[in-house]
């Protein structure tokens, strides 16, 4: 029997309704699948949104799902490749790991979370971080993976160090690092010239750095040279030779710039409750000391603390030239005391500030040290079987701990220093000269606490470059703009 027209129409309507419901269910499942693809299970989206239902049955629910998906994609889009590790500017980038212990590491630096995949020679020295391209970072709304790469190179009296990093919303992520002991300043104290052997070692390391810069496609860089090139009569000739043989344009910076960059690189480790900080950087050919007067900082922190440099001094004495004058292999207590007095003589001509002693007496001033000397002391103090930057960087040492570690190293035979995993052969003849400079500083200004920084000039360079490009302020503005659009979108 043929159905009636009414029945046919009713059945057609029912079939159409069923098809429409199936289409809605299909669209809901597709939306869920796309959301899962952008934000896989177990990933940290930063949103903490509840799980999506199996189906969405209203237009309002669909809009809510789309908004959640956008938020997840934005949150996941800010993270760099998983093969890279992250770092931050106040902290910033947080220092680097041991040179000759070239190994990956992670660290959080005040606006800079970071970890280095290091390469270079196997030396126990720690990594720390020319003007390259003129690219200005366009970071508003950009994913971190598309942000330009920045590089900082520090050619010092003893080391050649490189950091390559990518800006992130709250700092930068180190994607590559390199460090090698080259002893460029060897003999400069007595001959006033860079030796051919030292220049060859440095140029070989700089050629490695050039290859890394080219392979990574770095957009913005600053390549600096410090005391060895400042003091040597043939320093300019060496800079020209570097340009001709490696293509790198090194910039010889003055001591004031060196002190400022040290502050910029370590500022994130300043105690938030401190009224002041005595920051020192014991280098190979010079040592910089900075007085940060923070009594009126009004909550400033990180890179902003560079505005509170009250005064600074630079001593023409470092671990290389001091060890050359007194010897660094077999150091008796008398030789060690002679090194302390040598450094103290240079220190006597300088005064950081008239009211520094008064500030120290309040007990709210601490020391902040960035050098291989203090990182070595911290590693020995912690009893590390292998140098670990993540444990050393940011470590607090009481004044009594520092005294005990200096005594322990002074009484340690040269062979024992070579065998110590936190010193090694490359630093065994220099570490006591560094301890002598530190002891001279401590005798002049005694603070109850010392904080150790395995970071320095390179991190300061990266922070200044990125701050000048406005990468963090632009990102914050872009983030606010993005959120405003989301609130107004249907």
C-alpha positions in Angstrom: 0.0 0.0 0.0 1.4 3.4 -1.0 1.8 5.9 1.9 -0.1 9.0 2.0 1.3 12.4 1.0 1.1 13.6 4.6 3.1 10.6 5.8 5.7 11.1 3.1 6.1 14.8 4.0 6.4 13.9 7.7 8.9 11.2 7.1 10.9 13.6 4.9 11.0 16.2 7.6 12.1 13.6 10.2 14.9 12.4 7.9 16.0 16.0 7.3 16.1 16.7 11.0 18.1 13.6 11.7 20.6 14.6 9.0 21.0 18.1 10.4 21.6 16.7 13.9 24.3 14.3 12.5 26.0 17.2 10.7 26.0 19.2 14.0 27.5 16.3 15.8 30.2 15.9 13.1 31.2 19.5 13.3 31.5 19.3 17.1 33.8 16.3 16.9 35.9 18.0 14.2 36.3 21.1 16.4 37.4 18.8 19.2 39.9 17.0 17.1 41.4 20.3 15.9 41.7 21.6 19.5 43.4 18.3 20.6 45.9 18.7 17.7 46.9 22.2 18.8 47.0 21.2 22.5 47.9 17.6 23.0 47.0 15.8 26.2 49.6 16.5 28.9 50.9 19.8 27.4 51.0 22.8 29.7 48.7 25.3 28.0 48.7 27.7 30.9 44.9 28.0 30.7 43.7 25.2 32.8 40.4 24.9 30.9 38.1 22.0 31.7 37.8 19.1 29.3 35.5 19.6 26.3 32.2 17.7 26.1 31.6 15.2 23.4 29.1 17.3 21.5 28.2 21.0 21.4 24.5 21.6 21.1 24.2 25.4 20.9 25.7 28.3 19.1 26.8 29.7 22.5 28.7 26.5 23.2 30.4 26.6 19.8 31.6 30.2 20.4 32.9 29.2 23.8 34.8 26.3 22.3 36.3 28.5 19.6 37.5 31.0 22.2 39.1 28.2 24.3 40.8 26.9 21.2 42.3 30.3 20.4 43.6 30.7 23.9 45.2 27.3 23.8 46.8 28.0 20.5 48.2 31.4 21.7 49.5 29.8 24.9 51.2 27.0 23.0 52.4 29.3 20.2 54.7 31.2 22.6 56.9 28.2 23.4 60.0 27.6 21.3 61.1 24.2 19.9 61.3 21.5 22.5 64.9 20.9 21.6 65.8 24.4 23.0 65.9 25.4 26.6 64.7 28.7 28.0 66.1 31.7 30.0 65.1 35.3 31.2 66.5 39.1 31.1 66.8 40.1 34.7 68.0 36.6 35.1 69.0 36.4 31.7 69.5 34.6 30.4 71.2 33.1 33.8 74.7 32.3 33.0 76.3 29.5 31.1 77.8 26.2 32.1 81.4 25.2 32.4 83.4 25.6 29.3 85.3 22.4 29.2 82.3 20.7 30.7 80.4 21.6 27.6 77.0 20.1 28.3 73.4 21.1 28.0 72.0 23.0 31.0 69.0 25.0 32.1 68.7 28.1 34.1 66.2 30.8 34.9 67.5 34.3 34.7 65.2 37.3 35.7 63.5 37.8 32.5 65.4 35.0 30.9 64.9 31.4 31.2 67.6 29.5 29.5 69.5 26.4 28.8 72.6 26.0 26.6 73.5 23.3 24.2 77.2 24.0 24.6 80.0 23.1 22.3 83.7 23.8 22.4 86.8 22.5 24.0 86.8 20.3 27.0 88.0 22.7 29.6 86.7 23.2 33.1 86.0 26.9 32.6 82.4 28.0 32.8 80.5 29.5 29.9 79.2 33.0 30.3 77.4 34.9 27.3 80.7 43.0 16.9 78.0 44.2 15.8 76.2 41.9 13.4 73.0 42.6 11.5 70.8 45.6 12.0 67.5 43.8 12.0 65.0 45.1 14.5 62.8 42.5 16.2 59.1 42.6 15.2 57.7 40.6 18.0 54.1 41.8 18.3 51.9 38.8 17.9 54.8 36.7 16.6 55.5 33.2 17.7 58.7 32.7 19.6 59.9 30.2 17.0 59.8 33.0 14.3 61.5 35.7 16.5 65.0 36.8 15.4 68.1 35.3 16.9 70.5 37.5 19.0 74.1 36.8 19.8 76.6 38.0 22.3 80.4 37.3 22.1 82.9 38.2 24.9 86.6 37.8 24.1 88.3 38.3 27.4 91.9 37.9 28.6 91.3 34.2 29.4 88.2 33.1 27.6 86.2 33.3 24.3 82.5 32.9 25.0 79.4 33.0 22.8 75.7 32.9 23.5 72.9 32.8 20.9 69.4 33.3 22.1 65.8 34.0 21.0 63.6 36.5 22.8 60.5 35.2 24.6 57.7 36.9 26.3 59.4 36.9 29.7 63.1 36.9 28.7 65.1 34.8 26.2 65.8 31.2 25.4 69.4 30.3 24.8 69.6 28.1 21.7 73.4 27.7 21.5 76.5 28.4 23.5 80.3 28.1 23.1 83.2 28.7 25.4 86.9 28.1 25.1 89.9 29.0 27.2 92.3 30.9 24.8 94.5 32.9 27.3 94.7 35.8 24.8 96.3 38.0 27.5 99.1 35.6 28.3 102.3 37.7 28.6 100.6 41.1 28.0 101.4 42.2 31.6 105.1 42.0 31.0 105.5 42.5 27.2 102.5 44.8 26.5 101.8 42.7 23.4 99.6 39.8 22.3 101.8 36.9 21.4 101.4 35.1 18.1 100.5 31.8 19.8 97.7 33.5 21.9 96.3 35.3 18.8 96.3 32.0 16.9 94.3 30.3 19.7 91.8 33.2 19.8 91.3 33.3 16.1 90.7 29.6 16.0 88.0 30.0 18.6 86.5 33.0 16.9 86.3 31.1 13.6 84.2 28.5 15.4 82.0 31.3 16.7 81.6 32.7 13.2 80.4 29.3 11.9 77.8 29.2 14.6 76.6 32.7 13.9 76.3 31.8 10.2 74.7 28.4 10.7 72.1 29.9 13.1 71.2 32.9 10.9 71.7 35.4 13.7 70.0 38.7 13.0 71.4 41.0 15.8 74.7 40.6 17.6 77.4 42.5 19.6 80.9 41.1 19.7 83.1 42.7 22.3 86.8 42.4 23.4 88.0 43.5 26.8 91.2 44.1 28.8 93.7 42.1 26.7 92.9 44.1 23.6 92.7 47.3 25.6 96.1 46.9 27.2 98.1 45.4 24.3 100.0 47.7 22.0 99.1 45.5 19.0 95.5 45.2 20.1 94.2 47.1 17.0 96.3 45.0 14.7 94.8 41.9 16.2 91.2 43.3 15.7 92.0 43.9 12.0 93.4 40.4 11.7 90.3 38.9 13.2 88.1 40.9 10.7 90.2 39.7 7.8 90.5 36.0 8.8 87.0 35.4 10.4 84.8 38.2 9.2 83.9 39.2 12.7 84.1 42.9 13.7 85.1 43.0 17.3 84.4 46.1 19.4 86.9 46.9 22.1 84.8 48.2 25.0 85.9 50.5 27.8 85.9 49.5 31.5 82.8 51.4 32.3 80.8 49.6 29.6 82.2 46.3 30.9 81.0 47.1 34.4 77.5 48.1 33.2 77.1 44.9 31.2 78.1 42.8 34.2 75.3 44.5 36.2 72.8 44.0 33.4 73.7 40.3 33.2 73.5 39.6 36.9 70.8 42.0 38.1 68.1 39.3 38.5 70.1 37.7 41.3 70.0 40.8 43.5 68.1 40.2 46.8 64.7 41.9 46.6 65.1 43.2 50.1 68.6 44.4 49.7 69.5 48.1 50.3 72.6 47.7 48.2 74.9 45.3 46.4 78.6 45.2 45.8 78.9 43.4 42.5 82.3 42.3 41.3 83.6 40.6 38.1 87.1 39.1 38.5 88.4 38.7 35.0 91.7 37.6 33.4 93.3 41.0 33.0 91.0 43.4 35.0 88.4 43.3 37.8 85.4 45.5 37.9 83.6 46.4 41.1 80.2 48.1 41.2 78.2 49.7 44.0 74.4 49.4 43.5 72.7 51.8 45.9 69.1 50.4 46.1 67.8 52.3 49.1 65.4 54.2 46.9 64.7 51.7 44.1 60.9 51.8 44.6 60.4 48.2 43.6 62.7 48.2 40.6 64.2 44.9 39.7 66.1 43.0 37.0 67.5 45.1 34.1 66.0 48.3 35.6 68.6 48.1 38.4 71.3 49.4 36.0 69.9 52.8 36.8 71.1 52.5 40.4 74.8 52.2 39.8 76.2 54.6 42.3 79.8 54.2 41.4 82.2 51.7 40.0 85.9 51.0 39.7 88.1 48.8 37.5 91.3 47.4 38.8 94.1 46.6 36.3 94.6 43.2 37.9 93.0 39.9 37.0 93.8 36.2 37.5 96.2 35.9 34.5 98.5 38.9 35.2 98.4 38.4 39.0 99.4 34.7 38.5 102.1 35.7 36.1 103.7 38.1 38.6 103.5 35.7 41.6 103.2 32.2 40.2 100.1 30.1 40.4 101.2 26.5 40.4 102.9 26.1 43.8 101.4 28.8 46.1 102.6 29.0 49.6 100.7 31.0 52.3 103.3 33.7 52.0 102.9 33.9 48.2 99.2 33.9 48.6 99.4 36.8 51.0 101.7 38.7 48.6 99.0 38.3 45.9 96.3 39.7 48.3 98.5 42.7 49.1 99.2 43.3 45.4 95.4 43.4 44.7 94.8 45.5 47.8 97.3 48.1 46.6 95.3 48.6 43.5 92.1 48.7 45.5 93.4 51.3 48.0 93.3 54.1 45.4 89.6 53.7 44.8 86.5 54.5 46.9 83.1 53.2 45.7 81.1 55.6 47.9 81.5 57.6 51.0 78.5 56.1 52.7 79.0 52.5 51.6 80.5 51.5 54.9 77.4 52.9 56.6 75.1 51.0 54.3 77.1 47.7 54.9 76.7 48.1 58.7 73.0 48.0 58.3 73.3 44.4 57.3 71.2 44.8 54.2 74.0 44.9 51.6 75.3 41.7 50.0 78.0 40.8 47.5 77.3 39.4 44.1 80.2 37.8 42.3 80.4 36.8 38.6 83.6 35.0 37.7 85.2 31.6 37.5 86.7 32.3 40.9 83.3 32.4 42.8 81.7 29.6 40.7 84.7 27.4 41.6 84.4 28.2 45.3 80.7 27.4 45.1 81.2 24.1 43.3 83.8 23.0 45.9 81.6 24.2 48.7 78.7 22.1 47.3 81.0 19.1 46.9 80.0 18.6 43.3 81.4 15.5 41.6 80.9 17.3 38.3 80.3 21.0 37.8 76.6 21.8 37.6 75.7 25.3 36.6 72.1 24.8 37.7 73.2 24.2 41.3 75.9 26.9 41.3 74.2 29.8 39.8 72.3 31.8 42.5 73.9 29.9 45.4 74.3 31.9 48.6 77.5 31.6 50.6 77.9 33.0 54.1 81.1 35.0 54.8 82.4 32.1 56.9 81.8 29.7 54.0 83.9 31.9 51.7 86.7 32.0 54.2 86.7 28.3 54.6 86.7 27.6 50.9 89.6 30.0 50.2 91.6 28.4 52.9 90.8 24.9 51.5 91.9 25.9 48.0 95.0 27.6 49.3 96.1 24.5 51.1 95.3 22.2 48.2 98.4 21.1 46.2 98.5 21.9 42.5 97.9 18.3 41.5 94.8 18.1 43.7 93.5 21.3 42.1 94.0 19.7 38.6 92.0 16.7 39.7 89.1 18.6 41.3 86.1 18.5 38.9 85.2 22.1 39.6 88.7 23.4 38.8 90.6 21.2 36.3 93.9 21.7 34.5 92.9 24.9 32.7 92.2 26.8 35.9 94.4 25.1 38.4 97.2 27.7 38.1 94.7 30.7 38.1 92.2 29.9 40.8 94.3 31.1 43.7 95.0 34.4 42.1 91.3 34.9 41.8 90.9 33.9 45.5 93.5 36.5 46.4 91.6 39.3 44.5 88.4 38.2 46.2 90.1 38.2 49.6 91.3 41.8 49.0 87.8 42.9 48.1 86.4 41.2 51.2 88.9 42.8 53.5 88.0 46.2 52.2 84.2 45.7 52.3 83.0 42.9 54.6 79.5 41.6 53.9 77.8 38.8 55.6 76.6 37.1 52.4 77.8 36.5 48.9 75.7 35.3 46.0 77.3 33.4 43.1 76.4 34.2 39.5 77.4 31.9 36.7 76.4 34.6 34.1 77.8 38.0 33.2 78.8 40.1 30.2 77.1 37.9 27.5 73.8 37.9 29.3 74.1 41.7 29.8 74.7 42.2 26.1 71.7 40.1 25.1 69.5 41.9 27.6 70.6 45.3 26.3 70.1 44.4 22.7 66.6 43.0 23.2 65.6 45.9 25.5 66.8 48.4 22.9 64.6 46.6 20.3 61.6 46.7 22.6 60.9 43.0 22.3 59.4 42.6 25.7 57.4 45.9 25.8 56.1 45.2 22.3 55.1 41.7 23.2 53.2 42.9 26.3 51.4 45.5 24.2 50.6 42.9 21.6 49.3 40.5 24.2 47.0 43.2 25.7 45.8 44.0 22.2 45.1 40.4 21.4 43.2 39.9 24.6 41.1 42.9 23.9 40.2 41.6 20.5 39.2 38.3 22.0 36.8 39.9 24.4 35.1 41.9 21.6 35.0 39.0 19.1 31.7 37.0 18.9 
